[in-house]
Amino acid sequence: MTQNLQNTAADKGEIGSLLLGAGFALASLIILPAVAQRIGLGSSLTIALRGALMRAANRV
């Protein structure tokens, strides 16, 4: 029974990390370039921000 509870807690942690990483990836690939184009950011700054978000997604 205790092993079952431990597995469930670990699964919830993994799912949370997966969702957070997927959110960062979505933001860096779709949302960030759209917002950057809308407000007129330069491409080099947009690429730097995308890199930062992708690194954050890999750490999660």
C-alpha positions as CSV (number, residue, x, y, z in Angstrom):
1,M,0.0,0.0,0.0
2,T,2.8,2.5,0.9
3,Q,4.6,1.7,-2.3
4,N,1.4,2.4,-4.2
5,L,1.2,5.9,-2.6
6,Q,4.9,6.6,-3.3
7,N,4.4,5.7,-7.0
8,T,1.4,8.0,-7.2
9,A,3.3,10.9,-5.7
10,A,6.2,10.3,-8.0
11,D,3.9,10.2,-11.0
12,K,2.3,13.5,-10.0
13,G,5.7,15.1,-9.8
14,E,6.7,13.8,-13.2
15,I,3.5,15.0,-14.8
16,G,3.9,18.4,-13.3
17,S,7.5,18.7,-14.6
18,L,6.3,17.4,-18.0
19,L,3.6,20.0,-18.2
20,L,5.9,22.8,-17.1
21,G,8.5,21.8,-19.6
22,A,6.0,21.6,-22.4
23,G,4.6,25.0,-21.4
24,F,8.1,26.6,-21.6
25,A,8.7,24.9,-25.0
26,L,5.3,26.2,-26.3
27,A,6.1,29.6,-25.1
28,S,9.5,29.7,-26.7
29,L,8.4,28.3,-30.1
30,I,5.1,29.9,-30.6
31,I,4.1,32.6,-28.1
32,L,7.4,34.4,-27.7
33,P,8.0,35.0,-31.4
34,A,4.5,36.2,-31.9
35,V,4.7,38.7,-29.1
36,A,8.2,39.8,-30.1
37,Q,6.9,40.5,-33.6
38,R,3.9,42.4,-32.3
39,I,5.9,44.7,-30.1
40,G,8.8,45.0,-32.5
41,L,11.7,43.3,-30.7
42,G,14.8,42.5,-32.8
43,S,15.5,39.0,-34.0
44,S,18.7,38.6,-31.9
45,L,16.9,39.5,-28.7
46,T,14.0,37.1,-29.6
47,I,16.5,34.3,-30.3
48,A,18.2,35.0,-26.9
49,L,14.9,34.8,-25.1
50,R,14.0,31.6,-26.9
51,G,17.3,30.1,-25.9
52,A,16.7,31.1,-22.2
53,L,13.2,29.5,-22.3
54,M,14.4,26.3,-23.9
55,R,17.2,26.0,-21.2
56,A,14.6,26.5,-18.5
57,A,12.4,23.8,-20.1
58,N,15.3,21.4,-20.1
59,R,16.1,22.0,-16.4
60,V,12.6,21.2,-15.3
